[in-house]
Amino acid sequence: MKRCLLLAALLAPLAVMAQGWPTAKPITVIVPFPPGGNVDFSARVFATRLGERLKQSVVVENVAGAGGIVGVQKAVQAPADGYTLLVGVDSPISIARFVTSSAVRYDSLRDLAPIGMLNAAPMIILAKPALEANSFAEFAKLARAQPGKLNYATSGVGTVLHLAMERVKTLAGIDVVHVPYKGGAQIVSDLIGNQIDTAMLVTVATLPQVKSGKIKALAVTTAQRAPQAPEIPALAETPELKGFDMVAWTGLFAPAKTPAAIVERVNHELNDALASPDVGGKFEEQGAVLRRYTPAEFAAYLRKEQADYEAIVRAAGIKEQ
């Protein structure tokens, strides 16, 4: 009797798929940001591929607001039937609950089913042309000599960029002041004009200016150097920052309790797409790093990351503004 019950439990998700998924209706992919950005681009590239593979219409729905929180909330509340997916990023998924707790009504580890990582972007520490430092070691030495005098910019309080630099500050023993902006484009402009000392941004949006010599690159935040810019050292090469590895990622999720068989099927399609030139190749052209995870591996990554982010937020005293 027990064996029959166990077999029935194992076959239940497969029965759901046998009842029609994904043929019953179009699949909606929620993007919690406006159209046109990097997250939207990644979602649409994958959605096109997924629709072709499943022979079903896959529609991208942009649900912007509150730094991604509104769109994630909508995905959390959607039926767990495989017809709603979410393309989310680190800030609303793994950071917001610690920084803007009053606005977050979900627990991403409990309320979402991780499927896999679409792509990851190394972050990069940049410097204005006039800064008297051409490497991270020189920058750290300069900062230690004048604590609290130098500054760094990011695209906002509580972003992964902000948390990454705060961790760098702690490990390197430096004191530089955070200057939050509303977007990366103005930061790059102010760096070029020597109006801000340094910045933490993603490589995808800044390598052209670095390669043209308009701004300096001090280090990337991944454990190894970025393939698109092997001349830029990794922070992990600095003794105080050995093992340092942080990225800005974009991931794929479903509402919690989505049948495991559907999650596994979409994960298979995602990882297959990442190995193809029309999806993975396009992401790499944009400077992304590809990490092909199983759902269980991605879930473990998120659990560890959230614990790390909570520790950074608490240590740095980062609060909603």
C-alpha positions as CSV (number, residue, x, y, z in Angstrom):
1,M,0.0,0.0,0.0
2,K,2.8,2.4,1.0
3,R,4.6,1.6,-2.3
4,C,1.5,2.4,-4.3
5,L,1.1,5.7,-2.5
6,L,4.7,6.7,-3.1
7,L,4.4,5.8,-6.8
8,A,1.3,7.9,-7.1
9,A,3.1,10.8,-5.5
10,L,6.0,10.5,-7.9
11,L,3.7,10.3,-10.9
12,A,1.4,13.2,-10.0
13,P,3.6,16.0,-11.6
14,L,3.8,13.9,-14.8
15,A,0.1,13.5,-14.8
16,V,-0.3,17.3,-14.8
17,M,1.9,17.6,-17.8
18,A,0.0,14.8,-19.5
19,Q,-3.2,16.8,-19.0
20,G,-2.0,19.4,-21.5
21,W,1.0,21.5,-20.5
22,P,2.1,23.5,-22.4
23,T,-0.7,23.3,-25.0
24,A,-3.7,24.6,-23.0
25,K,-2.8,28.3,-23.3
26,P,0.1,30.7,-24.0
27,I,2.9,31.0,-21.4
28,T,3.5,34.4,-19.8
29,V,7.0,35.5,-18.9
30,I,6.9,38.4,-16.4
31,V,9.8,40.9,-16.6
32,P,9.7,43.2,-13.6
33,F,11.3,46.1,-15.4
34,P,10.4,48.3,-18.4
35,P,11.0,47.2,-22.0
36,G,14.4,47.8,-23.5
37,G,16.9,47.0,-20.8
38,N,19.3,44.1,-20.4
39,V,16.8,42.0,-18.4
40,D,14.1,42.5,-21.0
41,F,16.6,41.6,-23.7
42,S,17.5,38.4,-22.0
43,A,13.9,37.5,-21.4
44,R,12.8,38.0,-25.0
45,V,15.7,36.1,-26.5
46,F,14.9,33.1,-24.3
47,A,11.2,33.4,-24.7
48,T,11.5,33.2,-28.5
49,R,13.6,30.0,-28.2
50,L,11.2,28.5,-25.6
51,G,8.2,29.1,-27.8
52,E,9.8,27.5,-30.7
53,R,10.8,24.4,-28.7
54,L,7.5,24.0,-26.9
55,K,5.5,24.9,-30.0
56,Q,3.4,27.3,-27.9
57,S,3.1,31.1,-27.8
58,V,5.4,32.6,-25.1
59,V,4.5,36.2,-24.2
60,V,6.7,38.7,-22.4
61,E,4.8,40.9,-20.0
62,N,6.7,43.9,-18.5
63,V,5.5,44.7,-15.0
64,A,7.7,47.5,-13.8
65,G,7.7,49.2,-10.4
66,A,9.5,49.5,-7.1
67,G,12.8,48.3,-8.5
68,G,11.3,45.0,-9.6
69,I,9.3,44.2,-6.5
70,V,5.9,44.8,-8.2
71,G,6.6,42.3,-11.0
72,V,8.0,39.6,-8.6
73,Q,4.9,40.0,-6.4
74,K,2.6,39.4,-9.4
75,A,4.6,36.3,-10.3
76,V,4.4,35.0,-6.7
77,Q,0.6,35.4,-6.8
78,A,0.1,33.6,-10.2
79,P,-1.3,30.1,-10.4
80,A,1.4,27.5,-10.1
81,D,0.4,25.7,-13.3
82,G,3.5,26.3,-15.5
83,Y,1.9,29.1,-17.5
84,T,3.6,31.9,-15.6
85,L,7.4,32.3,-15.5
86,L,9.4,35.1,-14.0
87,V,12.7,36.6,-15.2
88,G,14.1,38.1,-12.0
89,V,17.4,39.6,-10.8
90,D,19.3,39.7,-7.6
91,S,18.0,43.0,-6.2
92,P,14.2,42.2,-5.9
93,I,14.8,38.5,-5.4
94,S,17.7,38.3,-2.9
95,I,18.3,41.8,-1.5
96,A,15.1,43.9,-1.3
97,R,13.7,42.0,1.7
98,F,16.7,43.1,3.8
99,V,16.8,46.7,2.6
100,T,13.2,47.7,1.8
101,S,11.4,45.2,4.0
102,S,8.3,47.4,4.3
103,A,7.7,47.0,0.6
104,V,8.4,43.3,0.2
105,R,5.4,41.0,0.9
106,Y,7.1,37.8,-0.3
107,D,9.8,35.4,0.6
108,S,11.5,34.5,-2.6
109,L,13.0,31.3,-1.1
110,R,9.6,30.1,-0.1
111,D,7.3,31.7,-2.7
112,L,9.3,31.0,-5.9
113,A,10.6,27.9,-7.6
114,P,14.1,28.5,-9.0
115,I,14.5,27.1,-12.5
116,G,18.0,28.2,-13.5
117,M,20.3,31.2,-14.3
118,L,19.9,32.9,-17.6
119,N,23.2,34.8,-17.4
120,A,25.5,36.6,-15.0
121,A,27.4,39.8,-15.5
122,P,30.7,40.5,-13.8
123,M,30.8,43.8,-12.0
124,I,33.7,46.2,-12.4
125,I,35.4,48.8,-10.3
126,L,36.0,51.9,-12.5
127,A,37.9,55.1,-11.9
128,K,38.0,58.6,-13.3
129,P,40.9,59.4,-15.7
130,A,42.5,61.8,-13.2
131,L,42.6,59.4,-10.2
132,E,46.1,58.7,-9.1
133,A,45.7,55.0,-9.2
134,N,45.9,52.5,-12.1
135,S,45.1,49.3,-10.2
136,F,43.0,48.2,-7.3
137,A,46.1,47.9,-5.0
138,E,47.0,51.5,-5.8
139,F,43.4,52.7,-5.2
140,A,43.2,50.9,-1.9
141,K,46.5,52.5,-0.8
142,L,45.2,55.9,-1.8
143,A,42.0,55.3,0.1
144,R,43.8,54.2,3.2
145,A,45.9,57.4,3.2
146,Q,42.8,59.6,3.1
147,P,39.8,57.7,4.7
148,G,36.4,59.1,3.8
149,K,37.8,61.4,1.2
150,L,37.2,59.3,-1.9
151,N,33.8,58.3,-3.2
152,Y,32.2,55.6,-5.3
153,A,29.0,55.6,-7.3
154,T,26.4,52.9,-8.0
155,S,23.0,52.9,-9.6
156,G,21.2,52.9,-6.2
157,V,21.0,52.0,-2.5
158,G,20.6,48.3,-1.9
159,T,21.6,47.2,-5.4
160,V,24.0,44.3,-5.9
161,L,26.5,46.9,-7.0
162,H,26.2,48.7,-3.7
163,L,26.5,45.4,-1.7
164,A,29.5,44.3,-3.7
165,M,31.5,47.5,-3.0
166,E,30.6,47.4,0.6
167,R,32.0,43.9,0.9
168,V,35.1,45.1,-1.0
169,K,35.5,48.0,1.5
170,T,35.3,45.6,4.5
171,L,37.7,43.0,3.1
172,A,40.2,45.6,1.9
173,G,39.9,47.8,5.0
174,I,39.1,51.0,3.1
175,D,36.7,53.9,3.7
176,V,35.1,55.4,0.6
177,V,31.8,57.2,0.5
178,H,28.8,55.8,-1.4
179,V,27.1,58.2,-3.9
180,P,23.9,56.6,-5.2
181,Y,22.7,57.5,-8.7
182,K,19.4,56.6,-10.5
183,G,21.1,54.9,-13.4
184,G,24.5,53.9,-14.9
185,A,24.6,56.2,-17.9
186,Q,25.0,59.3,-15.8
187,I,27.7,57.6,-13.7
188,V,29.8,56.9,-16.7
189,S,29.4,60.4,-17.9
190,D,30.5,61.8,-14.6
191,L,33.5,59.4,-14.4
192,I,34.6,60.6,-17.8
193,G,34.3,64.2,-16.6
194,N,36.2,63.5,-13.4
195,Q,33.2,64.4,-11.3
196,I,33.1,61.2,-9.3
197,D,36.2,59.2,-8.1
198,T,35.2,55.6,-8.7
199,A,32.2,53.5,-9.4
200,M,30.9,49.9,-9.3
201,L,29.0,49.0,-12.4
202,V,28.5,45.9,-14.7
203,T,31.0,45.1,-17.4
204,V,28.3,44.8,-20.0
205,A,27.5,48.5,-20.0
206,T,31.0,49.9,-19.5
207,L,33.7,47.9,-21.4
208,P,33.5,50.1,-24.6
209,Q,34.4,53.2,-22.6
210,V,37.2,51.3,-20.8
211,K,38.6,50.0,-24.1
212,S,38.5,53.4,-25.6
213,G,40.5,54.8,-22.7
214,K,37.8,57.2,-21.5
215,I,37.7,55.7,-18.0
216,K,40.0,53.4,-16.0
217,A,39.2,49.8,-15.0
218,L,40.7,48.7,-11.7
219,A,39.3,45.2,-11.3
220,V,36.4,42.8,-12.0
221,T,34.4,41.1,-9.3
222,T,34.5,37.5,-10.6
223,A,37.0,34.8,-9.4
224,Q,38.7,34.8,-12.8
225,R,39.3,37.6,-15.3
226,A,36.4,38.3,-17.7
227,P,37.0,36.6,-21.1
228,Q,35.9,39.8,-22.9
229,A,38.6,41.8,-21.1
230,P,41.4,39.5,-19.9
231,E,43.7,42.5,-19.4
232,I,41.6,43.7,-16.3
233,P,42.7,41.9,-13.1
234,A,40.1,40.1,-10.9
235,L,39.7,41.3,-7.3
236,A,40.4,37.7,-6.2
237,E,44.0,38.3,-7.3
238,T,44.4,40.7,-4.4
239,P,45.5,38.9,-1.2
240,E,42.9,40.6,1.0
241,L,40.2,39.6,-1.5
242,K,41.2,36.0,-2.3
243,G,38.2,34.0,-3.4
244,F,36.1,37.1,-4.1
245,D,33.3,36.2,-6.6
246,M,30.1,38.3,-7.0
247,V,28.0,38.8,-10.1
248,A,24.9,40.6,-11.2
249,W,22.7,37.7,-12.3
250,T,19.4,37.2,-14.2
251,G,17.5,34.1,-13.4
252,L,14.3,32.2,-14.3
253,F,11.6,31.3,-11.8
254,A,8.1,29.9,-11.5
255,P,5.6,30.3,-8.7
256,A,6.2,28.0,-5.8
257,K,4.5,24.6,-6.1
258,T,4.7,24.6,-9.9
259,P,4.9,20.8,-10.7
260,A,8.5,19.6,-10.5
261,A,8.2,17.9,-13.9
262,I,7.4,21.3,-15.5
263,V,10.3,23.0,-13.7
264,E,12.7,20.3,-14.8
265,R,11.4,20.6,-18.4
266,V,11.9,24.4,-18.6
267,N,15.3,24.0,-16.9
268,H,16.3,21.5,-19.6
269,E,15.1,24.0,-22.3
270,L,17.0,26.8,-20.6
271,N,20.3,25.0,-20.4
272,D,19.9,23.7,-23.9
273,A,19.4,27.3,-25.1
274,L,22.4,28.5,-23.2
275,A,24.5,26.0,-25.2
276,S,23.2,27.5,-28.5
277,P,24.6,30.4,-30.5
278,D,21.2,32.1,-30.9
279,V,20.7,32.4,-27.1
280,G,23.9,31.7,-25.1
281,G,26.0,33.2,-27.9
282,K,24.0,36.4,-27.9
283,F,24.4,36.6,-24.1
284,E,28.1,36.2,-24.3
285,E,28.3,38.8,-27.0
286,Q,26.8,41.2,-24.4
287,G,29.6,40.3,-22.0
288,A,27.6,37.8,-19.9
289,V,29.0,34.7,-18.2
290,L,26.9,31.6,-18.5
291,R,26.3,29.2,-15.6
292,R,24.2,26.2,-16.3
293,Y,22.5,25.1,-13.0
294,T,20.0,22.5,-12.2
295,P,17.0,23.8,-10.2
296,A,18.5,22.3,-7.0
297,E,21.9,23.9,-7.7
298,F,20.3,27.3,-8.4
299,A,18.2,27.0,-5.2
300,A,21.4,26.3,-3.2
301,Y,23.2,29.2,-4.8
302,L,20.3,31.5,-3.9
303,R,20.2,30.3,-0.2
304,K,23.9,31.0,0.2
305,E,23.7,34.3,-1.6
306,Q,20.8,35.6,0.5
307,A,22.7,34.7,3.7
308,D,25.7,36.6,2.4
309,Y,23.7,39.6,1.4
310,E,21.9,39.8,4.7
311,A,25.3,39.8,6.5
312,I,26.5,42.6,4.2
313,V,23.4,44.7,4.7
314,R,23.6,44.4,8.4
315,A,27.3,45.1,8.7
316,A,27.1,48.1,6.4
317,G,23.9,49.4,8.0
318,I,22.2,49.8,4.6
319,K,18.6,51.0,5.0
320,E,15.8,52.0,2.7
321,Q,15.7,55.7,1.8
